[in-house]
Amino acid sequence: MPKTDLHVHLDGSIRIDTIVDLAKKQGVALPTTDRDELFKLIYAGDVCESLEDYLKAFNITLSVMQTRDSLVRTAYELCEDAWAEGVRYIEVRYSPILHTHGGLGLADIVEAVLEGLRMAKRDFGIRYGVILCGIRSMTPETSVRMAELCLAYKSRHVVGFDLAGAEVNNPAKTHRDAFRLILKNNINCTAHAGEAYGPESIAQAIHYCGAHRIGHGTRLRENGDLLNYVNDHRIPLEICVSSNLQTKAVTGWHSHPVDFYVDYGLRVTINTDNRLVTDTTVSKELWLCHKQFGWDLDRIKNVVVAGWKSAFLPHREKVDVLKEVAAELATIEAPANGRHAEATRHQGDFDGAGSIATEPEPVHDQPTTDITR
Ligand SMILES: [Zn+2]
């Protein structure tokens, strides 16, 4: 399927072999040069205890991402990996301030990542945008500097601003000045919220910071009023289920709210967060939703379409792209093992040879490409 990945961190999605190779070239000392051992140190898996714990892996990845060449390469390879699993539009996010330790200037950093993305577009045809992140635990002035970079690169594929990092004790409203600058300049913004903190954090992101999308929103269900506001205003949720399991935002698949969110009609998008640290792809996340929640093909198509609708692309462009995506999705048919087939079979078990059991299941989730929904 022609998919999107709207929430993916460059520094969490580097290939493990690239870390080893870059470390060797740059003379950077890694905790181990054995790729399997290194993967164990980085991969969050079940051993990760919290978001703060999860973020420790980035000390390793960032140690080799301080040169121009490494940024060009990792941006290119991320697109190559995403393209290989059918992602046609990617919004790559990172915080330039975290890549200055080798002496690179902020503009050099942004240029290097853009070069890698441009090369990937030339070679594969992947569409892309860049989201620059402020970091919650850094000063508000740093976030303003990241916002200023968004302004400078607005016409060159930097499509949005984000606030990332440790959520507890670092409220979004502290970084309000950065968001104000972004909004005054008609730039899109999103914020990680409701991942490691409650719905108050989501409310702040929306009402104090003007976030147009919410990163995660895992704890939105704890406030029904806010949940309805998000639904009524079609504020997209950038859901990253496996990542949420690892940061212990939820205790397991069956306590994750994504199935309820989709049922309730929220604008849900499925994303990777960190392809290396979480060891995932968009296809894997969708497959897991199918396995864990019984999502059938229609529902998955709807979620894929929601990704395109939620992209930080110009509206007119999106209308055209959605037509192409809808036409392509229409050619994909369900295998006989989807939820509808299951339901019909079970009904048949109870109803014997009754005629109702052989009636086709009503289709509730017709994919809609109507942009207003
Ligand atoms: Zn994230």
Residues whose N, C-alpha, C, O or C-beta is under 5 A from the ligand:
A	BS01	ZN	D273
